[in-house]
Amino acid sequence: MARITLDKLAHSYKANPRGPEDFALKEIDHVWRQGGAYALLGPSGCGKTTLLNIISGLVEPTHGRILFDDRDVTRLPTEARNIAQVFQFPVVYDTMTVRENLAFPLKNRGVDARAARVRVEEIAQLLDLTPHLDRRASGLTADAKQKISLGRGLVRPDVAAILFDEPLTVIDPHLKWQLRSTLKELHRKLDLTMIYVTHDQTEALTFADTVVVMHDGAVVQTGAPDELFDRPEHVFVGHFIGSPGMNVLPCRVEGATAYVDGAATPLSRSYPRLPDGARIELGVRPEFATLEPGGEGLAVRIRRIDDLGRSRIARVELGGRTIAASVAEDASFDGERAVLRLDPARIHIYADGRRVAGEGGAA
């Protein structure tokens, strides 16, 4: 078990990188605390698998160091790092039984056969593999094979960290929630550092205590799931977290008032010192943008209203842009004209994509 420190870590797949655009992984300083449950979240190509492979030793970084506790492991091979990695697709030995597959990492390390048997049966029970323990892996479904891969990663109690690279991709959708809950339970029991790579925000937010959001090779925000939702520090985080994601609109700000498409909307904070020449945008989540038949607010045109059962979401047009808004259950509209009321306390102001704290009120 280990605390993992990334010290000015960066990586390029080019032989002679000349600038930031040549780096698949831009410089990162980060500490993964011992026993934490982390998610690396971002779209395909954002650098999250590269980072995971650097931690595991499959890739050697171009710059910087990686420390396990205070031990520099940057140049050490995977086998010298005492980590377990679970990949996107099942890695199992088809000629072995499920029991033999689960026991294999323990056998390689010379664990006593009796202790290994107890541990294998414990992990098998948690993953619902007990009925299959004495079956050959070759006859099992892809779901069951991936559970074996998960079990092989979890079976060693002494690992420095367990790294999961999109491990539920091949799992049947109705089993994903169950397996995420199982992994969360195992994390609580085993006090192991777990790092889970995914592009699925639901997987990240339900598994992790801390989510590291990546975009274009850089970490744009690290925080608890509620922090990412309530206070996205970058417009990408606002877009990527939430369903629908945060609305982002070009605006002009004067003090505590924002002007969107020429119309004024009040803010709960004042912004007297926005950087000159910066791209200024207003961000507000659909949950805090309410569509109403009339009254004060931003004039919009209704494109459609979707009834989602427990809520209604409208798609409306404002200044040539389509944005999402909440609709009260009892609200009715005559025609396509309506107004959008934004909650001032839930509006964020961004300069060149980064959130500006503002003055007065809550930061």
Backbone torsions as a table, in degrees:
resi	resn	phi	psi	omega
1	MET	NA	140.3	-172.0
2	ALA	-152.7	154.6	165.3
3	ARG	-88.5	130.9	-175.8
4	ILE	-110.9	122.8	-177.8
5	THR	-114.7	127.5	173.3
6	LEU	-101.2	117.5	-174.5
7	ASP	-113.3	101.7	179.0
8	LYS	51.7	44.4	-174.9
9	LEU	-80.8	132.7	176.9
10	ALA	-152.4	152.5	-178.6
11	HIS	-147.3	137.7	173.5
12	SER	-127.8	141.3	175.9
13	TYR	-88.0	0.5	177.0
14	LYS	-93.0	148.9	-176.7
15	ALA	-67.4	-38.7	-177.3
16	ASN	-131.0	75.4	-179.1
17	PRO	-64.0	137.4	-175.4
18	ARG	-106.0	-25.3	-177.6
19	GLY	-158.6	179.2	-177.4
20	PRO	-55.0	-32.0	-178.1
21	GLU	-66.7	-17.0	179.7
22	ASP	-89.5	-0.5	-176.4
23	PHE	-103.2	125.0	174.5
24	ALA	-72.0	-27.3	177.7
25	LEU	-130.9	111.6	-179.3
26	LYS	-81.8	163.2	-168.5
27	GLU	-54.5	130.3	-178.0
28	ILE	-129.0	133.4	167.0
29	ASP	-119.4	120.9	-175.5
30	HIS	-159.0	150.0	175.9
31	VAL	-123.8	124.3	173.3
32	TRP	-96.8	112.2	-175.3
33	ARG	-72.8	150.8	177.3
34	GLN	-57.7	130.4	175.6
35	GLY	83.3	4.4	-178.8
36	GLY	-80.1	153.0	172.9
37	ALA	-107.6	110.2	-173.6
38	TYR	-116.5	151.1	169.3
39	ALA	-124.8	136.3	168.6
40	LEU	-99.4	112.4	-171.9
41	LEU	-118.0	134.3	175.9
42	GLY	171.6	168.6	-179.4
43	PRO	-73.9	169.9	177.1
44	SER	-58.5	136.9	177.5
45	GLY	85.8	6.7	-176.3
46	CYS	-85.6	-10.0	178.0
47	GLY	109.1	0.1	-174.0
48	LYS	-69.1	-38.7	178.4
49	THR	-71.2	-35.6	174.5
50	THR	-58.9	-45.4	179.4
51	LEU	-62.7	-43.7	179.2
52	LEU	-61.3	-40.6	-179.1
53	ASN	-70.2	-27.3	173.6
54	ILE	-69.5	-42.2	178.5
55	ILE	-61.8	-39.4	-176.7
56	SER	-79.7	-17.8	-178.8
57	GLY	97.8	3.2	177.4
58	LEU	-75.6	-23.6	177.8
59	VAL	-129.3	135.0	176.2
60	GLU	-95.9	125.9	-174.0
61	PRO	-68.2	152.5	176.7
62	THR	-68.9	-41.9	-179.6
63	HIS	-134.8	158.3	171.5
64	GLY	87.3	-178.1	-176.5
65	ARG	-131.0	158.3	170.3
66	ILE	-127.0	128.6	-177.2
67	LEU	-117.2	135.1	168.3
68	PHE	-103.4	112.6	-164.5
69	ASP	55.4	-120.3	178.8
70	ASP	-107.1	13.9	-177.2
71	ARG	-95.5	123.9	179.0
72	ASP	-76.8	114.4	-178.4
73	VAL	-112.2	13.2	-172.4
74	THR	-52.5	-42.3	-175.7
75	ARG	-101.2	6.0	-178.3
76	LEU	-84.0	145.6	177.1
77	PRO	-72.1	167.7	-177.0
78	THR	-54.8	-44.7	-174.3
79	GLU	-66.0	-17.0	179.9
80	ALA	-92.3	2.0	-176.1
81	ARG	-103.1	-11.0	178.2
82	ASN	55.9	50.7	176.2
83	ILE	-118.0	162.5	173.1
84	ALA	-119.5	139.4	-179.4
85	GLN	-129.4	133.1	177.4
86	VAL	-113.1	123.4	-172.7
87	PHE	-94.2	174.8	-176.5
88	GLN	-62.9	-38.2	-178.9
89	PHE	-112.7	149.7	-173.7
90	PRO	-58.7	135.4	173.0
91	VAL	-119.3	97.7	-177.8
92	VAL	-136.7	162.0	174.6
93	TYR	-96.6	106.9	-174.0
94	ASP	-63.3	-28.4	-177.0
95	THR	-80.7	-11.3	178.5
96	MET	-93.2	158.1	171.3
97	THR	-75.1	168.5	176.4
98	VAL	-59.5	-43.3	179.2
99	ARG	-59.1	-45.2	-179.4
100	GLU	-66.2	-37.8	176.7
101	ASN	-61.4	-47.1	-178.0
102	LEU	-66.5	-34.1	-176.8
103	ALA	-81.0	-15.7	-171.6
104	PHE	-56.9	-46.7	178.6
105	PRO	-61.8	-33.0	179.1
106	LEU	-73.5	-40.2	178.9
107	LYS	-62.1	-41.1	179.4
108	ASN	-61.1	-27.9	-178.0
109	ARG	-98.4	8.7	174.5
110	GLY	71.8	27.4	178.2
111	VAL	-69.7	139.3	178.6
112	ASP	-51.7	136.1	-174.3
113	ALA	-58.8	-38.9	-179.4
114	ARG	-66.0	-46.1	178.8
115	ALA	-64.3	-37.5	179.4
116	ALA	-64.9	-40.6	-179.7
117	ARG	-63.4	-42.3	178.5
118	VAL	-62.3	-45.0	-178.2
119	ARG	-66.0	-42.6	179.2
120	VAL	-60.4	-44.3	-178.6
121	GLU	-68.0	-32.1	176.7
122	GLU	-65.5	-48.3	-179.1
123	ILE	-66.8	-41.0	178.9
124	ALA	-59.6	-40.2	179.5
125	GLN	-65.5	-41.3	-179.8
126	LEU	-65.5	-30.6	-178.6
127	LEU	-99.3	8.9	179.8
128	ASP	58.5	40.9	178.4
129	LEU	-107.0	-1.5	-175.9
130	THR	-54.6	-43.3	-179.6
131	PRO	-64.5	-16.0	-174.9
132	HIS	-107.7	5.5	-170.8
133	LEU	-54.5	-36.3	-175.4
134	ASP	-103.6	16.7	174.3
135	ARG	-94.9	149.2	174.2
136	ARG	-70.8	143.1	-177.1
137	ALA	-66.2	-25.0	-175.9
138	SER	-60.6	-26.7	-176.7
139	GLY	-93.1	6.1	-175.0
140	LEU	-95.8	160.5	177.4
141	THR	-72.3	166.4	177.2
142	ALA	-60.4	-36.6	177.3
143	ASP	-58.7	-50.2	-177.3
144	ALA	-65.7	-37.7	178.9
145	LYS	-64.4	-38.3	179.0
146	GLN	-69.9	-31.9	175.0
147	LYS	-65.2	-33.6	174.4
148	ILE	-63.5	-44.4	177.6
149	SER	-58.8	-44.0	177.0
150	LEU	-59.8	-44.5	-179.1
151	GLY	-62.8	-39.0	178.4
152	ARG	-65.2	-32.6	176.4
153	GLY	-72.5	-31.0	-174.4
154	LEU	-91.6	-15.3	-168.9
155	VAL	-71.1	-25.6	-179.2
156	ARG	-86.9	116.1	-176.5
157	PRO	-80.0	-9.6	-172.4
158	ASP	-104.6	9.9	-174.3
159	VAL	-70.2	152.7	176.7
160	ALA	-70.0	-35.7	179.3
161	ALA	-164.8	156.0	172.7
162	ILE	-114.9	126.2	-177.2
163	LEU	-110.6	126.5	-178.7
164	PHE	-113.9	119.3	180.0
165	ASP	-106.1	93.7	-178.5
166	GLU	46.8	56.7	-168.8
167	PRO	-74.0	-12.8	-175.8
168	LEU	-105.0	13.4	-177.5
169	THR	-57.3	-42.6	-175.5
170	VAL	-93.9	3.7	-178.7
171	ILE	-82.1	136.8	177.6
172	ASP	-55.9	136.2	-173.5
173	PRO	-52.4	-37.5	-176.4
174	HIS	-74.0	-12.6	177.2
175	LEU	-94.4	-13.8	-174.4
176	LYS	-61.9	-45.1	-178.7
177	TRP	-60.8	-42.9	-179.9
178	GLN	-61.3	-44.4	-177.9
179	LEU	-70.1	-36.7	175.8
180	ARG	-62.6	-40.9	178.2
181	SER	-64.5	-38.2	178.4
182	THR	-64.3	-44.4	178.4
183	LEU	-62.0	-39.6	178.6
184	LYS	-63.6	-42.3	178.5
185	GLU	-64.0	-42.7	178.9
186	LEU	-63.8	-37.8	178.5
187	HIS	-60.8	-44.0	179.6
188	ARG	-63.0	-38.4	-176.4
189	LYS	-75.0	-37.4	-167.2
190	LEU	-98.6	-13.2	179.7
191	ASP	53.7	46.9	179.1
192	LEU	-107.3	147.0	171.5
193	THR	-73.5	122.7	179.6
194	MET	-123.6	131.0	178.1
195	ILE	-123.6	120.9	-169.7
196	TYR	-118.1	115.0	179.7
197	VAL	-92.0	131.5	178.9
198	THR	-160.1	156.3	170.8
199	HIS	-102.0	-0.8	-175.1
200	ASP	-97.5	113.4	-176.5
201	GLN	-63.8	-32.5	179.1
202	THR	-63.3	-45.0	177.8
203	GLU	-60.7	-45.2	-177.2
204	ALA	-64.6	-47.5	-172.7
205	LEU	-73.7	-26.5	179.2
206	THR	-87.7	-22.9	-179.5
207	PHE	-89.4	-44.0	-162.9
208	ALA	-93.7	147.2	166.9
209	ASP	-81.0	-32.6	179.7
210	THR	-131.7	129.3	-179.5
211	VAL	-111.5	130.3	176.6
212	VAL	-105.4	111.4	-177.2
213	VAL	-93.5	127.6	-178.1
214	MET	-116.5	146.0	178.7
215	HIS	-151.3	126.4	176.4
216	ASP	53.6	42.8	175.0
217	GLY	81.7	1.7	-176.8
218	ALA	-123.2	152.1	170.8
219	VAL	-83.2	119.1	-177.8
220	VAL	-100.0	-20.7	174.1
221	GLN	-166.2	143.3	174.1
222	THR	-126.8	130.8	179.6
223	GLY	179.0	176.6	175.2
224	ALA	-70.3	156.2	-178.1
225	PRO	-52.9	-41.5	-178.5
226	ASP	-68.6	-30.8	177.0
227	GLU	-65.8	-41.2	-179.8
228	LEU	-64.2	-36.0	-179.7
229	PHE	-76.3	-46.7	-173.4
230	ASP	-76.7	-33.3	-174.5
231	ARG	-140.0	71.0	177.4
232	PRO	-66.6	122.6	-175.9
233	GLU	-82.1	-9.1	179.4
234	HIS	-139.9	146.4	-178.0
235	VAL	-61.1	-29.8	178.3
236	PHE	-62.3	-41.2	179.1
237	VAL	-61.6	-42.6	177.4
238	GLY	-60.3	-42.2	178.4
239	HIS	-65.2	-44.0	-167.6
240	PHE	-81.5	-31.3	-179.9
241	ILE	-97.6	129.3	-179.3
242	GLY	107.9	153.3	179.4
243	SER	-143.9	103.5	-1.9
244	PRO	-68.3	164.2	178.7
245	GLY	-75.7	178.3	-178.3
246	MET	-65.7	140.6	171.5
247	ASN	-76.9	133.4	177.1
248	VAL	-125.5	122.0	-173.6
249	LEU	-128.5	135.1	173.1
250	PRO	-60.1	142.5	-178.8
251	CYS	-154.0	171.5	170.9
252	ARG	-121.1	136.3	-176.7
253	VAL	-118.9	130.1	173.0
254	GLU	-126.9	106.9	-179.1
255	GLY	62.5	-116.1	-178.4
256	ALA	-107.3	29.7	178.1
257	THR	-133.7	134.0	174.6
258	ALA	-107.8	143.7	178.3
259	TYR	-116.0	115.0	-179.5
260	VAL	-112.7	118.4	-177.4
261	ASP	52.9	35.8	177.2
262	GLY	86.1	-10.5	-178.2
263	ALA	-98.6	140.4	-176.4
264	ALA	-85.8	141.4	171.4
265	THR	-137.5	133.5	-175.8
266	PRO	-73.4	151.2	176.7
267	LEU	-117.1	154.9	179.1
268	SER	-85.5	-9.5	179.2
269	ARG	-131.7	161.9	179.2
270	SER	-104.1	147.5	-177.7
271	TYR	-129.3	74.9	-175.9
272	PRO	-79.4	-14.6	-172.5
273	ARG	-129.7	52.8	174.2
274	LEU	-73.1	143.8	-176.1
275	PRO	-63.7	136.8	178.7
276	ASP	-62.3	136.0	175.6
277	GLY	78.6	-1.4	-178.7
278	ALA	-76.3	154.1	172.1
279	ARG	-77.8	115.1	-176.2
280	ILE	-102.6	130.7	-178.9
281	GLU	-137.3	151.8	175.3
282	LEU	-105.1	133.2	177.3
283	GLY	-120.3	132.3	177.2
284	VAL	-150.1	134.7	-179.8
285	ARG	-75.8	150.7	-179.9
286	PRO	-56.6	-29.0	179.7
287	GLU	-63.6	-22.1	-176.1
288	PHE	-115.8	17.5	172.4
289	ALA	-121.6	108.9	-171.3
290	THR	-106.8	128.6	177.4
291	LEU	-86.9	129.3	-178.6
292	GLU	-132.6	153.0	-177.9
293	PRO	-64.1	-31.8	-178.0
294	GLY	-163.8	-173.5	-179.0
295	GLY	102.0	-162.8	-178.8
296	GLU	-83.0	142.5	179.3
297	GLY	154.8	-169.2	-179.9
298	LEU	-88.6	128.1	180.0
299	ALA	-71.5	127.0	-178.1
300	VAL	-134.8	166.0	175.7
301	ARG	-114.3	128.2	-179.1
302	ILE	-76.6	125.2	174.2
303	ARG	-92.0	-45.4	175.8
304	ARG	-166.4	161.5	174.4
305	ILE	-126.8	123.9	-179.6
306	ASP	-102.5	128.0	175.7
307	ASP	-91.9	113.0	-176.7
308	LEU	-99.3	15.0	-179.8
309	GLY	92.9	-76.1	180.0
310	ARG	-84.9	-10.3	-179.4
311	SER	-155.9	167.0	174.6
312	ARG	-123.5	134.9	179.3
313	ILE	-120.4	128.5	177.9
314	ALA	-101.1	145.6	168.5
315	ARG	-106.4	117.7	-176.2
316	VAL	-125.8	158.2	-179.7
317	GLU	-106.7	129.6	179.0
318	LEU	-138.4	116.3	179.4
319	GLY	58.0	37.1	179.2
320	GLY	80.1	3.5	178.7
321	ARG	-114.0	143.8	176.4
322	THR	-94.9	126.2	179.5
323	ILE	-128.9	165.3	-178.0
324	ALA	-105.6	145.1	-179.1
325	ALA	-145.9	157.0	176.5
326	SER	-85.2	149.5	178.7
327	VAL	-128.5	126.5	177.8
328	ALA	-62.0	148.4	-175.9
329	GLU	-59.0	-35.7	-175.9
330	ASP	-96.3	5.5	-178.3
331	ALA	-76.0	138.5	176.3
332	SER	-131.5	152.7	-173.1
333	PHE	-131.9	137.8	177.8
334	ASP	-106.3	99.2	-177.1
335	GLY	92.0	-167.0	-174.0
336	GLU	-101.3	-1.1	-179.8
337	ARG	-90.7	137.9	178.9
338	ALA	-159.3	179.0	176.2
339	VAL	-123.4	151.6	-179.8
340	LEU	-113.0	122.8	179.6
341	ARG	-106.8	121.6	-179.1
342	LEU	-100.7	135.5	177.5
343	ASP	-73.9	112.3	-175.7
344	PRO	-56.6	-33.9	-177.3
345	ALA	-72.1	-14.0	-177.0
346	ARG	-110.2	9.7	178.3
347	ILE	-90.5	135.8	174.8
348	HIS	-113.9	145.8	176.0
349	ILE	-112.7	133.0	-176.8
350	TYR	-120.9	139.5	173.4
351	ALA	-117.5	116.4	-176.2
352	ASP	51.1	42.1	173.9
353	GLY	87.7	-11.0	-178.0
354	ARG	-105.5	138.3	-177.9
355	ARG	-68.2	138.8	176.0
356	VAL	-106.1	131.8	-171.7
357	ALA	-68.0	-35.6	-175.3
358	GLY	77.8	176.5	-178.0
359	GLU	-127.0	142.5	-177.8
360	GLY	78.4	154.1	-179.1
361	GLY	66.9	-163.0	179.4
362	ALA	-79.0	142.9	-179.4
363	ALA	-73.1	NA	NA
